[in-house]
Amino acid sequence: FVLFDGEEEPAGCVEFEQCGLRGSKADAARHASTTHRFVLLDYIAEKHGLLFPREGTSSEELWAMLRTAAADVGTGALFPDAVGGGVIDDHSPFLDRGVRAIDIIDFEYPHADTLQDTVDKVSERSLDAVGETVYRLITRLRRER
């Protein structure tokens, strides 16, 4: 489990891919060789209309395993068999180093990267549903090793 800082590029930077993702780039450089899978949780607890199509660059194999885990815990409707857009995010440095990674991200979250992205927007129910799904996935992955 890791929390990243430095996702956004600093003031004055004009190229996100060069200046952004500082925390995840550093972590991937140090730990990608020992990281078997990577799951990024990004905007996962919205109160209204939560839905997670597969982010376009995410590992198809790992996403399929996530969908199986979701079906097992009764949250399958949150993870449709659909693909959303691809984004450069904190999972990208791991993908670049050959780690199977997924980005669980709510593309429709209206408060993303704004000052309105506050704790009152968080749904305990949504957070629990995603948490139970990811817990089931991790449990299954640990058994594989």
N, CA, C and O atoms as a GROMACS GRO file, in nm:
protein
  580
    1PHE      N    1   0.086  -0.117   0.000
    1PHE     CA    2   0.000   0.000   0.000
    1PHE      C    3   0.090   0.122   0.000
    1PHE      O    4   0.181   0.133   0.082
    2VAL      N    5   0.064   0.214  -0.091
    2VAL     CA    6   0.146   0.335  -0.100
    2VAL      C    7   0.057   0.454  -0.134
    2VAL      O    8  -0.039   0.441  -0.210
    3LEU      N    9   0.089   0.567  -0.076
    3LEU     CA   10   0.021   0.693  -0.109
    3LEU      C   11   0.121   0.780  -0.183
    3LEU      O   12   0.233   0.799  -0.136
    4PHE      N   13   0.082   0.833  -0.299
    4PHE     CA   14   0.172   0.915  -0.378
    4PHE      C   15   0.142   1.062  -0.360
    4PHE      O   16   0.028   1.101  -0.334
    5ASP      N   17   0.245   1.142  -0.373
    5ASP     CA   18   0.234   1.287  -0.378
    5ASP      C   19   0.305   1.331  -0.505
    5ASP      O   20   0.383   1.255  -0.563
    6GLY      N   21   0.278   1.452  -0.548
    6GLY     CA   22   0.348   1.506  -0.664
    6GLY      C   23   0.292   1.461  -0.796
    6GLY      O   24   0.365   1.454  -0.895
    7GLU      N   25   0.161   1.431  -0.801
    7GLU     CA   26   0.102   1.391  -0.928
    7GLU      C   27   0.097   1.508  -1.026
    7GLU      O   28   0.136   1.494  -1.142
    8GLU      N   29   0.049   1.621  -0.978
    8GLU     CA   30   0.038   1.737  -1.067
    8GLU      C   31   0.175   1.797  -1.092
    8GLU      O   32   0.264   1.791  -1.007
    9GLU      N   33   0.190   1.855  -1.209
    9GLU     CA   34   0.317   1.918  -1.244
    9GLU      C   35   0.332   2.049  -1.167
    9GLU      O   36   0.233   2.116  -1.140
   10PRO      N   37   0.455   2.087  -1.131
   10PRO     CA   38   0.476   2.212  -1.058
   10PRO      C   39   0.452   2.333  -1.148
   10PRO      O   40   0.453   2.323  -1.271
   11ALA      N   41   0.432   2.447  -1.085
   11ALA     CA   42   0.413   2.572  -1.160
   11ALA      C   43   0.531   2.592  -1.254
   11ALA      O   44   0.646   2.566  -1.219
   12GLY      N   45   0.500   2.638  -1.373
   12GLY     CA   46   0.604   2.665  -1.472
   12GLY      C   47   0.634   2.549  -1.564
   12GLY      O   48   0.702   2.567  -1.665
   13CYS      N   49   0.586   2.433  -1.532
   13CYS     CA   50   0.609   2.316  -1.617
   13CYS      C   51   0.505   2.316  -1.729
   13CYS      O   52   0.386   2.335  -1.703
   14VAL      N   53   0.548   2.295  -1.849
   14VAL     CA   54   0.454   2.293  -1.961
   14VAL      C   55   0.430   2.152  -2.014
   14VAL      O   56   0.342   2.132  -2.099
   15GLU      N   57   0.504   2.054  -1.967
   15GLU     CA   58   0.492   1.918  -2.016
   15GLU      C   59   0.465   1.822  -1.900
   15GLU      O   60   0.557   1.783  -1.827
   16PHE      N   61   0.337   1.784  -1.883
   16PHE     CA   62   0.297   1.699  -1.771
   16PHE      C   63   0.378   1.570  -1.765
   16PHE      O   64   0.422   1.530  -1.658
   17GLU      N   65   0.398   1.506  -1.880
   17GLU     CA   66   0.468   1.378  -1.880
   17GLU      C   67   0.611   1.390  -1.829
   17GLU      O   68   0.667   1.294  -1.777
   18GLN      N   69   0.671   1.508  -1.842
   18GLN     CA   70   0.807   1.530  -1.793
   18GLN      C   71   0.809   1.564  -1.644
   18GLN      O   72   0.894   1.516  -1.570
   19CYS      N   73   0.714   1.647  -1.601
   19CYS     CA   74   0.720   1.705  -1.465
   19CYS      C   75   0.623   1.642  -1.366
   19CYS      O   76   0.643   1.652  -1.246
   20GLY      N   77   0.519   1.578  -1.414
   20GLY     CA   78   0.417   1.522  -1.325
   20GLY      C   79   0.451   1.382  -1.278
   20GLY      O   80   0.554   1.325  -1.315
   21LEU      N   81   0.366   1.329  -1.195
   21LEU     CA   82   0.377   1.192  -1.144
   21LEU      C   83   0.509   1.167  -1.070
   21LEU      O   84   0.565   1.058  -1.078
   22ARG      N   85   0.557   1.267  -1.002
   22ARG     CA   86   0.688   1.256  -0.938
   22ARG      C   87   0.695   1.143  -0.836
   22ARG      O   88   0.792   1.068  -0.832
   23GLY      N   89   0.592   1.129  -0.752
   23GLY     CA   90   0.594   1.024  -0.651
   23GLY      C   91   0.587   0.885  -0.710
   23GLY      O   92   0.663   0.796  -0.671
   24SER      N   93   0.497   0.864  -0.805
   24SER     CA   94   0.483   0.730  -0.863
   24SER      C   95   0.601   0.694  -0.953
   24SER      O   96   0.639   0.578  -0.960
   25LYS      N   97   0.661   0.793  -1.020
   25LYS     CA   98   0.781   0.764  -1.099
   25LYS      C   99   0.895   0.718  -1.009
   25LYS      O  100   0.965   0.623  -1.041
   26ALA      N  101   0.912   0.786  -0.896
   26ALA     CA  102   1.018   0.748  -0.803
   26ALA      C  103   0.993   0.610  -0.745
   26ALA      O  104   1.086   0.530  -0.734
   27ASP      N  105   0.869   0.580  -0.710
   27ASP     CA  106   0.836   0.450  -0.653
   27ASP      C  107   0.855   0.340  -0.757
   27ASP      O  108   0.909   0.233  -0.725
   28ALA      N  109   0.810   0.364  -0.879
   28ALA     CA  110   0.826   0.263  -0.984
   28ALA      C  111   0.974   0.237  -1.012
   28ALA      O  112   1.014   0.122  -1.033
   29ALA      N  113   1.055   0.342  -1.011
   29ALA     CA  114   1.199   0.324  -1.034
   29ALA      C  115   1.261   0.236  -0.927
   29ALA      O  116   1.350   0.156  -0.956
   30ARG      N  117   1.215   0.249  -0.804
   30ARG     CA  118   1.271   0.171  -0.693
   30ARG      C  119   1.211   0.031  -0.681
   30ARG      O  120   1.281  -0.063  -0.644
   31HIS      N  121   1.081   0.017  -0.712
   31HIS     CA  122   1.012  -0.106  -0.673
   31HIS      C  123   0.946  -0.184  -0.786
   31HIS      O  124   0.888  -0.290  -0.759
   32ALA      N  125   0.952  -0.138  -0.909
   32ALA     CA  126   0.882  -0.209  -1.016
   32ALA      C  127   0.930  -0.353  -1.031
   32ALA      O  128   0.850  -0.442  -1.062
   33SER      N  129   1.057  -0.377  -1.008
   33SER     CA  130   1.110  -0.513  -1.026
   33SER      C  131   1.054  -0.612  -0.924
   33SER      O  132   1.058  -0.733  -0.945
   34THR      N  133   1.001  -0.562  -0.813
   34THR     CA  134   0.944  -0.650  -0.711
   34THR      C  135   0.793  -0.631  -0.695
   34THR      O  136   0.732  -0.689  -0.605
   35THR      N  137   0.734  -0.550  -0.782
   35THR     CA  138   0.589  -0.527  -0.778
   35THR      C  139   0.524  -0.620  -0.880
   35THR      O  140   0.552  -0.612  -0.999
   36HIS      N  141   0.438  -0.708  -0.833
   36HIS     CA  142   0.375  -0.807  -0.921
   36HIS      C  143   0.253  -0.750  -0.993
   36HIS      O  144   0.232  -0.778  -1.111
   37ARG      N  145   0.175  -0.671  -0.923
   37ARG     CA  146   0.056  -0.606  -0.981
   37ARG      C  147   0.043  -0.471  -0.912
   37ARG      O  148   0.097  -0.449  -0.804
   38PHE      N  149  -0.031  -0.381  -0.978
   38PHE     CA  150  -0.048  -0.247  -0.922
   38PHE      C  151  -0.192  -0.203  -0.944
   38PHE      O  152  -0.242  -0.208  -1.057
   39VAL      N  153  -0.259  -0.161  -0.838
   39VAL     CA  154  -0.398  -0.114  -0.845
   39VAL      C  155  -0.402   0.029  -0.794
   39VAL      O  156  -0.370   0.056  -0.679
   40LEU      N  157  -0.441   0.121  -0.881
   40LEU     CA  158  -0.454   0.262  -0.845
   40LEU      C  159  -0.600   0.292  -0.817
   40LEU      O  160  -0.687   0.262  -0.899
   41LEU      N  161  -0.627   0.352  -0.702
   41LEU     CA  162  -0.763   0.395  -0.666
   41LEU      C  163  -0.768   0.547  -0.682
   41LEU      O  164  -0.698   0.619  -0.611
   42ASP      N  165  -0.851   0.595  -0.773
   42ASP     CA  166  -0.854   0.737  -0.807
   42ASP      C  167  -0.998   0.780  -0.828
   42ASP      O  168  -1.063   0.738  -0.924
   43TYR      N  169  -1.049   0.863  -0.740
   43TYR     CA  170  -1.189   0.908  -0.746
   43TYR      C  171  -1.282   0.787  -0.741
   43TYR      O  172  -1.347   0.753  -0.839
   44ILE      N  173  -1.287   0.725  -0.624
   44ILE     CA  174  -1.361   0.599  -0.611
   44ILE      C  175  -1.482   0.607  -0.519
   44ILE      O  176  -1.546   0.504  -0.496
   45ALA      N  177  -1.514   0.723  -0.466
   45ALA     CA  178  -1.617   0.726  -0.362
   45ALA      C  179  -1.725   0.831  -0.384
   45ALA      O  180  -1.779   0.885  -0.288
   46GLU      N  181  -1.755   0.860  -0.509
   46GLU     CA  182  -1.858   0.959  -0.539
   46GLU      C  183  -1.994   0.911  -0.490
   46GLU      O  184  -2.023   0.791  -0.490
   47LYS      N  185  -2.077   1.005  -0.449
   47LYS     CA  186  -2.210   0.972  -0.397
   47LYS      C  187  -2.310   0.935  -0.506
   47LYS      O  188  -2.402   0.856  -0.482
   48HIS      N  189  -2.295   0.990  -0.625
   48HIS     CA  190  -2.398   0.973  -0.728
   48HIS      C  191  -2.338   0.914  -0.856
   48HIS      O  192  -2.239   0.965  -0.909
   49GLY      N  193  -2.399   0.809  -0.905
   49GLY     CA  194  -2.367   0.757  -1.037
   49GLY      C  195  -2.230   0.694  -1.052
   49GLY      O  196  -2.167   0.708  -1.157
   50LEU      N  197  -2.184   0.626  -0.952
   50LEU     CA  198  -2.052   0.565  -0.957
   50LEU      C  199  -2.049   0.452  -1.059
   50LEU      O  200  -2.134   0.363  -1.055
   51LEU      N  201  -1.952   0.456  -1.149
   51LEU     CA  202  -1.937   0.354  -1.252
   51LEU      C  203  -1.791   0.356  -1.298
   51LEU      O  204  -1.733   0.462  -1.319
   52PHE      N  205  -1.733   0.238  -1.314
   52PHE     CA  206  -1.592   0.227  -1.351
   52PHE      C  207  -1.573   0.140  -1.474
   52PHE      O  208  -1.552   0.020  -1.461
   53PRO      N  209  -1.580   0.197  -1.594
   53PRO     CA  210  -1.535   0.120  -1.709
   53PRO      C  211  -1.383   0.104  -1.699
   53PRO      O  212  -1.318   0.180  -1.629
   54ARG      N  213  -1.328   0.006  -1.769
   54ARG     CA  214  -1.183  -0.012  -1.765
   54ARG      C  215  -1.115   0.110  -1.826
   54ARG      O  216  -1.148   0.150  -1.938
   55GLU      N  217  -1.023   0.168  -1.753
   55GLU     CA  218  -0.942   0.278  -1.805
   55GLU      C  219  -0.859   0.222  -1.920
   55GLU      O  220  -0.803   0.112  -1.908
   56GLY      N  221  -0.850   0.295  -2.030
   56GLY     CA  222  -0.798   0.244  -2.155
   56GLY      C  223  -0.658   0.186  -2.156
   56GLY      O  224  -0.629   0.100  -2.239
   57THR      N  225  -0.570   0.229  -2.067
   57THR     CA  226  -0.434   0.174  -2.066
   57THR      C  227  -0.417   0.064  -1.962
   57THR      O  228  -0.311   0.001  -1.955
   58SER      N  229  -0.518   0.039  -1.883
   58SER     CA  230  -0.509  -0.061  -1.776
   58SER      C  231  -0.497  -0.202  -1.832
   58SER      O  232  -0.552  -0.233  -1.938
   59SER      N  233  -0.425  -0.286  -1.760
   59SER     CA  234  -0.406  -0.426  -1.798
   59SER      C  235  -0.540  -0.498  -1.810
   59SER      O  236  -0.619  -0.501  -1.716
   60GLU      N  237  -0.564  -0.555  -1.927
   60GLU     CA  238  -0.690  -0.627  -1.949
   60GLU      C  239  -0.700  -0.749  -1.857
   60GLU      O  240  -0.807  -0.777  -1.804
   61GLU      N  241  -0.590  -0.820  -1.840
   61GLU     CA  242  -0.590  -0.940  -1.755
   61GLU      C  243  -0.625  -0.905  -1.610
   61GLU      O  244  -0.709  -0.970  -1.549
   62LEU      N  245  -0.560  -0.803  -1.557
   62LEU     CA  246  -0.586  -0.765  -1.418
   62LEU      C  247  -0.726  -0.708  -1.403
   62LEU      O  248  -0.792  -0.730  -1.301
   63TRP      N  249  -0.774  -0.635  -1.505
   63TRP     CA  250  -0.910  -0.582  -1.499
   63TRP      C  251  -1.012  -0.696  -1.499
   63TRP      O  252  -1.112  -0.690  -1.427
   64ALA      N  253  -0.987  -0.799  -1.577
   64ALA     CA  254  -1.078  -0.915  -1.578
   64ALA      C  255  -1.082  -0.979  -1.440
   64ALA      O  256  -1.188  -1.022  -1.394
   65MET      N  257  -0.969  -0.986  -1.375
   65MET     CA  258  -0.965  -1.041  -1.239
   65MET      C  259  -1.042  -0.952  -1.142
   65MET      O  260  -1.109  -1.002  -1.051
   66LEU      N  261  -1.031  -0.821  -1.160
   66LEU     CA  262  -1.107  -0.728  -1.076
   66LEU      C  263  -1.257  -0.748  -1.096
   66LEU      O  264  -1.333  -0.748  -0.999
   67ARG      N  265  -1.299  -0.764  -1.220
   67ARG     CA  266  -1.442  -0.784  -1.249
   67ARG      C  267  -1.492  -0.915  -1.187
   67ARG      O  268  -1.606  -0.921  -1.139
   68THR      N  269  -1.410  -1.017  -1.188
   68THR     CA  270  -1.447  -1.143  -1.122
   68THR      C  271  -1.462  -1.121  -0.972
   68THR      O  272  -1.557  -1.169  -0.910
   69ALA      N  273  -1.367  -1.048  -0.914
   69ALA     CA  274  -1.376  -1.017  -0.770
   69ALA      C  275  -1.502  -0.938  -0.740
   69ALA      O  276  -1.569  -0.962  -0.639
   70ALA      N  277  -1.534  -0.842  -0.827
   70ALA     CA  278  -1.655  -0.761  -0.807
   70ALA      C  279  -1.780  -0.849  -0.812
   70ALA      O  280  -1.872  -0.832  -0.731
   71ALA      N  281  -1.785  -0.941  -0.907
   71ALA     CA  282  -1.900  -1.032  -0.915
   71ALA      C  283  -1.910  -1.116  -0.788
   71ALA      O  284  -2.020  -1.142  -0.739
   72ASP      N  285  -1.797  -1.159  -0.736
   72ASP     CA  286  -1.795  -1.241  -0.614
   72ASP      C  287  -1.855  -1.168  -0.494
   72ASP      O  288  -1.922  -1.230  -0.411
   73VAL      N  289  -1.830  -1.037  -0.484
   73VAL     CA  290  -1.876  -0.963  -0.366
   73VAL      C  291  -2.004  -0.883  -0.393
   73VAL      O  292  -2.050  -0.808  -0.307
   74GLY      N  293  -2.062  -0.900  -0.513
   74GLY     CA  294  -2.190  -0.835  -0.542
   74GLY      C  295  -2.180  -0.691  -0.589
   74GLY      O  296  -2.278  -0.616  -0.581
   75THR      N  297  -2.063  -0.650  -0.639
   75THR     CA  298  -2.047  -0.513  -0.688
   75THR      C  299  -2.021  -0.508  -0.838
   75THR      O  300  -1.974  -0.407  -0.890
   76GLY      N  301  -2.051  -0.616  -0.907
   76GLY     CA  302  -2.021  -0.626  -1.049
   76GLY      C  303  -2.078  -0.516  -1.135
   76GLY      O  304  -2.018  -0.478  -1.235
   77ALA      N  305  -2.194  -0.462  -1.098
   77ALA     CA  306  -2.256  -0.356  -1.177
   77ALA      C  307  -2.171  -0.229  -1.182
   77ALA      O  308  -2.185  -0.149  -1.275
   78LEU      N  309  -2.083  -0.211  -1.085
   78LEU     CA  310  -1.997  -0.092  -1.084
   78LEU      C  311  -1.884  -0.101  -1.186
   78LEU      O  312  -1.823   0.000  -1.220
   79PHE      N  313  -1.855  -0.223  -1.233
   79PHE     CA  314  -1.741  -0.246  -1.321
   79PHE      C  315  -1.789  -0.309  -1.452
   79PHE      O  316  -1.771  -0.429  -1.473
   80PRO      N  317  -1.851  -0.231  -1.540
   80PRO     CA  318  -1.909  -0.286  -1.662
   80PRO      C  319  -1.801  -0.336  -1.759
   80PRO      O  320  -1.684  -0.299  -1.748
   81ASP      N  321  -1.843  -0.420  -1.851
   81ASP     CA  322  -1.753  -0.470  -1.956
   81ASP      C  323  -1.745  -0.363  -2.064
   81ASP      O  324  -1.797  -0.380  -2.174
   82ALA      N  325  -1.680  -0.254  -2.031
   82ALA     CA  326  -1.667  -0.140  -2.122
   82ALA      C  327  -1.530  -0.077  -2.099
   82ALA      O  328  -1.468  -0.098  -1.994
   83VAL      N  329  -1.485  -0.002  -2.196
   83VAL     CA  330  -1.355   0.064  -2.186
   83VAL      C  331  -1.374   0.214  -2.198
   83VAL      O  332  -1.437   0.262  -2.292
   84GLY      N  333  -1.320   0.288  -2.101
   84GLY     CA  334  -1.322   0.434  -2.106
   84GLY      C  335  -1.195   0.484  -2.172
   84GLY      O  336  -1.118   0.407  -2.230
   85GLY      N  337  -1.174   0.612  -2.163
   85GLY     CA  338  -1.054   0.671  -2.220
   85GLY      C  339  -0.930   0.631  -2.143
   85GLY      O  340  -0.937   0.587  -2.028
   86GLY      N  341  -0.816   0.647  -2.207
   86GLY     CA  342  -0.689   0.622  -2.141
   86GLY      C  343  -0.638   0.750  -2.078
   86GLY      O  344  -0.653   0.858  -2.136
   87VAL      N  345  -0.577   0.740  -1.962
   87VAL     CA  346  -0.521   0.857  -1.895
   87VAL      C  347  -0.380   0.826  -1.848
   87VAL      O  348  -0.346   0.713  -1.814
   88ILE      N  349  -0.299   0.930  -1.846
   88ILE     CA  350  -0.168   0.920  -1.784
   88ILE      C  351  -0.191   0.951  -1.637
   88ILE      O  352  -0.233   1.060  -1.601
   89ASP      N  353  -0.162   0.853  -1.553
   89ASP     CA  354  -0.192   0.864  -1.411
   89ASP      C  355  -0.084   0.789  -1.334
   89ASP      O  356   0.014   0.743  -1.393
   90ASP      N  357  -0.100   0.777  -1.204
   90ASP     CA  358   0.004   0.717  -1.121
   90ASP      C  359   0.030   0.569  -1.150
   90ASP      O  360   0.128   0.514  -1.100
   91HIS      N  361  -0.054   0.504  -1.227
   91HIS     CA  362  -0.026   0.366  -1.267
   91HIS      C  363   0.068   0.361  -1.388
   91HIS      O  364   0.130   0.258  -1.413
   92SER      N  365   0.077   0.470  -1.462
   92SER     CA  366   0.153   0.473  -1.587
   92SER      C  367   0.301   0.438  -1.571
   92SER      O  368   0.353   0.360  -1.650
   93PRO      N  369   0.372   0.493  -1.471
   93PRO     CA  370   0.512   0.455  -1.457
   93PRO      C  371   0.532   0.305  -1.433
   93PRO      O  372   0.636   0.249  -1.469
   94PHE      N  373   0.435   0.241  -1.372
   94PHE     CA  374   0.444   0.096  -1.350
   94PHE      C  375   0.418   0.021  -1.480
   94PHE      O  376   0.490  -0.074  -1.511
   95LEU      N  377   0.317   0.063  -1.555
   95LEU     CA  378   0.293   0.003  -1.686
   95LEU      C  379   0.417   0.017  -1.774
   95LEU      O  380   0.455  -0.078  -1.843
   96ASP      N  381   0.479   0.134  -1.771
   96ASP     CA  382   0.598   0.160  -1.853
   96ASP      C  383   0.712   0.064  -1.818
   96ASP      O  384   0.799   0.040  -1.902
   97ARG      N  385   0.712   0.011  -1.698
   97ARG     CA  386   0.817  -0.081  -1.653
   97ARG      C  387   0.772  -0.227  -1.657
   97ARG      O  388   0.837  -0.314  -1.600
   98GLY      N  389   0.659  -0.252  -1.723
   98GLY     CA  390   0.615  -0.389  -1.744
   98GLY      C  391   0.531  -0.449  -1.633
   98GLY      O  392   0.504  -0.569  -1.634
   99VAL      N  393   0.489  -0.368  -1.537
   99VAL     CA  394   0.404  -0.418  -1.428
   99VAL      C  395   0.258  -0.414  -1.475
   99VAL      O  396   0.213  -0.314  -1.530
  100ARG      N  397   0.186  -0.522  -1.454
  100ARG     CA  398   0.043  -0.522  -1.486
  100ARG      C  399  -0.026  -0.431  -1.386
  100ARG      O  400  -0.020  -0.453  -1.265
  101ALA      N  401  -0.092  -0.329  -1.438
  101ALA     CA  402  -0.150  -0.225  -1.352
  101ALA      C  403  -0.287  -0.184  -1.403
  101ALA      O  404  -0.315  -0.189  -1.523
  102ILE      N  405  -0.373  -0.143  -1.309
  102ILE     CA  406  -0.504  -0.089  -1.344
  102ILE      C  407  -0.527   0.041  -1.268
  102ILE      O  408  -0.474   0.063  -1.160
  103ASP      N  409  -0.609   0.125  -1.329
  103ASP     CA  410  -0.649   0.252  -1.270
  103ASP      C  411  -0.800   0.247  -1.251
  103ASP      O  412  -0.875   0.255  -1.349
  104ILE      N  413  -0.845   0.234  -1.128
  104ILE     CA  414  -0.988   0.239  -1.099
  104ILE      C  415  -1.021   0.386  -1.079
  104ILE      O  416  -0.988   0.445  -0.976
  105ILE      N  417  -1.084   0.444  -1.179
  105ILE     CA  418  -1.106   0.589  -1.179
  105ILE      C  419  -1.247   0.620  -1.228
  105ILE      O  420  -1.294   0.563  -1.327
  106ASP      N  421  -1.312   0.711  -1.159
  106ASP     CA  422  -1.444   0.758  -1.198
  106ASP      C  423  -1.425   0.876  -1.294
  106ASP      O  424  -1.400   0.988  -1.250
  107PHE      N  425  -1.437   0.851  -1.423
  107PHE     CA  426  -1.418   0.954  -1.525
  107PHE      C  427  -1.521   1.066  -1.516
  107PHE      O  428  -1.499   1.176  -1.567
  108GLU      N  429  -1.634   1.039  -1.452
  108GLU     CA  430  -1.743   1.136  -1.448
  108GLU      C  431  -1.747   1.220  -1.321
  108GLU      O  432  -1.839   1.300  -1.304
  109TYR      N  433  -1.650   1.205  -1.233
  109TYR     CA  434  -1.651   1.279  -1.107
  109TYR      C  435  -1.638   1.428  -1.135
  109TYR      O  436  -1.535   1.473  -1.184
  110PRO      N  437  -1.743   1.506  -1.104
  110PRO     CA  438  -1.744   1.647  -1.145
  110PRO      C  439  -1.650   1.738  -1.066
  110PRO      O  440  -1.624   1.851  -1.108
  111HIS      N  441  -1.600   1.691  -0.954
  111HIS     CA  442  -1.517   1.778  -0.870
  111HIS      C  443  -1.368   1.745  -0.879
  111HIS      O  444  -1.288   1.794  -0.799
  112ALA      N  445  -1.331   1.661  -0.974
  112ALA     CA  446  -1.191   1.621  -0.988
  112ALA      C  447  -1.100   1.742  -1.004
  112ALA      O  448  -1.127   1.832  -1.083
  113ASP      N  449  -0.993   1.742  -0.925
  113ASP     CA  450  -0.890   1.847  -0.934
  113ASP      C  451  -0.945   1.987  -0.914
  113ASP      O  452  -0.897   2.083  -0.975
  114THR      N  453  -1.046   2.000  -0.826
  114THR     CA  454  -1.100   2.132  -0.792
  114THR      C  455  -1.102   2.147  -0.641
  114THR      O  456  -1.084   2.050  -0.567
  115LEU      N  457  -1.124   2.268  -0.597
  115LEU     CA  458  -1.136   2.293  -0.453
  115LEU      C  459  -1.267   2.237  -0.397
  115LEU      O  460  -1.284   2.231  -0.275
  116GLN      N  461  -1.358   2.195  -0.483
  116GLN     CA  462  -1.484   2.134  -0.439
  116GLN      C  463  -1.469   1.984  -0.411
  116GLN      O  464  -1.566   1.920  -0.369
  117ASP      N  465  -1.353   1.928  -0.434
  117ASP     CA  466  -1.327   1.787  -0.406
  117ASP      C  467  -1.299   1.773  -0.257
  117ASP      O  468  -1.184   1.765  -0.213
  118THR      N  469  -1.408   1.770  -0.179
  118THR     CA  470  -1.400   1.770  -0.034
  118THR      C  471  -1.468   1.646   0.024
  118THR      O  472  -1.539   1.574  -0.047
  119VAL      N  473  -1.446   1.623   0.151
  119VAL     CA  474  -1.492   1.501   0.216
  119VAL      C  475  -1.645   1.486   0.213
  119VAL      O  476  -1.695   1.374   0.220
  120ASP      N  477  -1.718   1.595   0.202
  120ASP     CA  478  -1.864   1.584   0.196
  120ASP      C  479  -1.913   1.518   0.066
  120ASP      O  480  -2.030   1.482   0.057
  121LYS      N  481  -1.826   1.504  -0.032
  121LYS     CA  482  -1.863   1.438  -0.158
  121LYS      C  483  -1.843   1.287  -0.152
  121LYS      O  484  -1.880   1.215  -0.245
  122VAL      N  485  -1.785   1.238  -0.044
  122VAL     CA  486  -1.751   1.096  -0.031
  122VAL      C  487  -1.872   1.015   0.015
  122VAL      O  488  -1.943   1.054   0.108
  123SER      N  489  -1.893   0.903  -0.050
  123SER     CA  490  -1.998   0.810  -0.012
  123SER      C  491  -1.936   0.690   0.058
  123SER      O  492  -1.851   0.621   0.002
  124GLU      N  493  -1.979   0.666   0.181
  124GLU     CA  494  -1.931   0.549   0.255
  124GLU      C  495  -1.966   0.421   0.180
  124GLU      O  496  -1.887   0.326   0.176
  125ARG      N  497  -2.084   0.419   0.121
  125ARG     CA  498  -2.129   0.300   0.048
  125ARG      C  499  -2.040   0.272  -0.074
  125ARG      O  500  -2.001   0.158  -0.099
  126SER      N  501  -2.008   0.377  -0.149
  126SER     CA  502  -1.921   0.361  -0.266
  126SER      C  503  -1.781   0.318  -0.225
  126SER      O  504  -1.723   0.228  -0.286
  127LEU      N  505  -1.729   0.382  -0.123
  127LEU     CA  506  -1.596   0.347  -0.073
  127LEU      C  507  -1.591   0.202  -0.027
  127LEU      O  508  -1.494   0.132  -0.052
  128ASP      N  509  -1.696   0.158   0.041
  128ASP     CA  510  -1.704   0.020   0.086
  128ASP      C  511  -1.711  -0.077  -0.032
  128ASP      O  512  -1.644  -0.181  -0.031
  129ALA      N  513  -1.791  -0.045  -0.132
  129ALA     CA  514  -1.806  -0.134  -0.248
  129ALA      C  515  -1.673  -0.152  -0.321
  129ALA      O  516  -1.636  -0.264  -0.356
  130VAL      N  517  -1.603  -0.043  -0.343
  130VAL     CA  518  -1.474  -0.053  -0.410
  130VAL      C  519  -1.373  -0.123  -0.319
  130VAL      O  520  -1.296  -0.207  -0.365
  131GLY      N  521  -1.375  -0.089  -0.192
  131GLY     CA  522  -1.283  -0.152  -0.098
  131GLY      C  523  -1.301  -0.302  -0.090
  131GLY      O  524  -1.203  -0.377  -0.090
  132GLU      N  525  -1.425  -0.349  -0.082
  132GLU     CA  526  -1.452  -0.493  -0.077
  132GLU      C  527  -1.406  -0.562  -0.204
  132GLU      O  528  -1.352  -0.673  -0.200
  133THR      N  529  -1.427  -0.496  -0.317
  133THR     CA  530  -1.386  -0.553  -0.446
  133THR      C  531  -1.234  -0.566  -0.452
  133THR      O  532  -1.182  -0.672  -0.489
  134VAL      N  533  -1.164  -0.460  -0.418
  134VAL     CA  534  -1.018  -0.462  -0.424
  134VAL      C  535  -0.962  -0.560  -0.321
  134VAL      O  536  -0.863  -0.629  -0.348
  135TYR      N  537  -1.023  -0.567  -0.204
  135TYR     CA  538  -0.978  -0.664  -0.104
  135TYR      C  539  -0.989  -0.807  -0.158
  135TYR      O  540  -0.898  -0.887  -0.141
  136ARG      N  541  -1.100  -0.837  -0.224
  136ARG     CA  542  -1.117  -0.971  -0.282
  136ARG      C  543  -1.012  -0.997  -0.390
  136ARG      O  544  -0.955  -1.106  -0.397
  137LEU      N  545  -0.985  -0.896  -0.473
  137LEU     CA  546  -0.883  -0.911  -0.576
  137LEU      C  547  -0.746  -0.938  -0.514
  137LEU      O  548  -0.676  -1.030  -0.556
  138ILE      N  549  -0.709  -0.860  -0.415
  138ILE     CA  550  -0.579  -0.876  -0.351
  138ILE      C  551  -0.568  -1.013  -0.283
  138ILE      O  552  -0.463  -1.077  -0.290
  139THR      N  553  -0.674  -1.056  -0.220
  139THR     CA  554  -0.675  -1.189  -0.157
  139THR      C  555  -0.649  -1.297  -0.261
  139THR      O  556  -0.572  -1.389  -0.237
  140ARG      N  557  -0.713  -1.285  -0.374
  140ARG     CA  558  -0.694  -1.383  -0.482
  140ARG      C  559  -0.551  -1.377  -0.536
  140ARG      O  560  -0.490  -1.481  -0.561
  141LEU      N  561  -0.499  -1.258  -0.554
  141LEU     CA  562  -0.363  -1.244  -0.606
  141LEU      C  563  -0.260  -1.301  -0.509
  141LEU      O  564  -0.161  -1.361  -0.552
  142ARG      N  565  -0.282  -1.283  -0.381
  142ARG     CA  566  -0.188  -1.338  -0.281
  142ARG      C  567  -0.186  -1.490  -0.287
  142ARG      O  568  -0.080  -1.550  -0.266
  143ARG      N  569  -0.300  -1.551  -0.313
  143ARG     CA  570  -0.305  -1.697  -0.322
  143ARG      C  571  -0.228  -1.748  -0.443
  143ARG      O  572  -0.175  -1.859  -0.441
  144GLU      N  573  -0.221  -1.667  -0.549
  144GLU     CA  574  -0.150  -1.706  -0.671
  144GLU      C  575   0.000  -1.714  -0.652
  144GLU      O  576   0.067  -1.793  -0.717
  145ARG      N  577   0.052  -1.634  -0.563
  145ARG     CA  578   0.198  -1.623  -0.548
  145ARG      C  579   0.257  -1.741  -0.485
  145ARG      O  580   0.379  -1.747  -0.466
   0.00000   0.00000   0.00000
